[in-house]
């Protein structure tokens, strides 16, 4: 019973990711606003089977990228769902699952710190990889700082979205667990 609830909840999180990316990604001021870091943190904090903890956020990310790619190919979305460096970002997302493991069962303060740390680490490492692989930036400290500076709006949106979505995801999951428990007992 618990596994079926987890599958349904995972499908709901995938749908949430797709909807938010479809709405926010094309709007420059909303780029980076996504539930994906919150999903990865939640998976690390909540899913006991470590393999499934990695599958949940990857599934949400891959499915949303595939849908965006399909929409792009039929001229219904402004950019491709697949891009250079995508596998690096997928790998970096897994660090958020590990951070979720580290804050699991701790205080709300440590969960907040985990959300900040996951977003910050993702921002620093993903933009470092952009700087490293790009020809847009000088390959020196100033070029790296420019890359980070230009990505600050994305970072802000990532922090805000993680702060919003993580508590909502946790509350939604707890509600589903309690609602289903009551149904089983009645």
N, C-alpha and C positions, 0 to 999 in steps of 0.2 A: 504494500500500500504506500509506504513512504517513498519508494523508488518511482512509482507512477506520479506522485505529487511533485517530485523533483523534476521529472521529465516535463510535466505540464508547466511548472514554474520556469524551467529553462526555455521552453517555447515562448512563454510570455516575455521573458527577458530578451530573447532574440527579436520578437516583434517590437518591443520597446526600442531596441537599438536601431532597427531598420527605420522606424517612424521618426525618431529623433534625428538620425543622420539625413533622412530625406528632407526634413524640414530645415535643419540647421546648417548642414554642410555647404549648401550653395550660397548662403548668406555670409559674406566675409566677416561681418561683426559677430557672427555666431559660430564660426568655425572653431572646432575644438570642444564645443559643447556636446558631450556624449556621455552615456551611462557606462561606457566600457571599462574604465578604471574601477568604478564602483562595483561593477559585476565581478571583476577579477578579485577585488578585495573581499567581497561577499563570499565568493567561491572558496577562497583560502580560509576564511573565518568559519564557514558553515558546513562545508562538504567534507565528510570524514574520509572518503575514498580519495586519495591524492590524485589518482588518474582522472577522476571525474571533475575534480577541482580545476584542472587545467582545461578540460574539454568544454566546460560551460562558457567561459569568456571567449575561447577560440571559436566555438560554434557561433556565438553571437556576432563576432567580428567577421568571420568568413562568410556567413550567410548574408549579412548586410552588405558586404563588399560585392558579393556575387549579384545580388539584386540591383545594386547601383550600376554594376557593369552591364547587366542586361538592359536596364533603362537607358543607359548611355548609348548602347549600340543601336537602340531603336529611336534615338534622338529625343528621349524624354527626361534626360538628366544632363547637367552641364559638364560633368567630368567623369572620367573612367573610375571604376571601382578598383582597378588594379593599377599599381604604380611601382616604380623602381624603389627599392628599399622596403617594400611591404613586409617581407619576411623578417627583416630586422625589427620592425615595429611589432610584429606578432610575437617575436621572441622577447622583446622588452616588456610587453604586456604581461608575460609570465612572471616577471619580477613582482608585479602587484599581487599575484596569487601568493607568492612567498611572503610578502609583507602581511597579507591577510593571515597567514599561518602564525606569524610572529605576534600579532595583536589579538589573536583568538582567545576569548575568555577573559580578557583583561578589561580595564575600565573604559568608560566612554572617552575619557581624555586620551588614552592610548589608541583608541579607534580613530579619533580625530587626527592624532599625530600620524597614524598609519595612512589615512587619506591624504594628508598633506605630503608625506614622504613619497607615497606611490606616484602622485601627480608630479611632484618635483623631480624624482628620479627619472620618470618617463620623459619629462620635458628636457632635462639635461642630456640624457643619453640619446634620445631620438634626434634632437637638434644637433648634437655633436656628430651623429652619423650623417645628417644632412650636410653639415659644413664639410666634413671629411670627403664625402662623395661628390659634392657639387663643384662646378666650375664658377659659380656665381660669387663665391667668397674667396678673399685672399687666404692663403694657407699659413696664416699667422694668428697671433692672439687677437689682433684687431678684427680680423675676418670672423673668427669664432664669436667674439663679442657682438659683432653686427648680426650674425645669424641668430644668436640668442635674443638680441634686442628686437629684431623683426618678428620673432615668434612669441613675444610676451603676450599679445592679445589671445593667442591660442592657449597659452598657459593659464591666463586668467579664467578663460572659459572652462578649461579642464578642472581647475580648482573649484569653481562655482558648481559645475555639474556634478562633480564627485561629492561635494558637500550636500547637494540636494538629493541625488539619487541613492547614495549609500543608505541613509536612514529610511528612505521610502522602500527600497528593496528589502531591507531587514524587516521593516514593519509588515510589508506585504507577505513575506515568507512566514513570519510568526503568525499572522492572521490565518493564512492557509493551514498551517499546522494545527492551530487551535480550533478552527472551524471544522476541519476534518476529524479531529479527535472527538469533538462533541457529537458529530454524526455517527461515529463508530460506537460511542458509548450509549446512544439512545436507542 
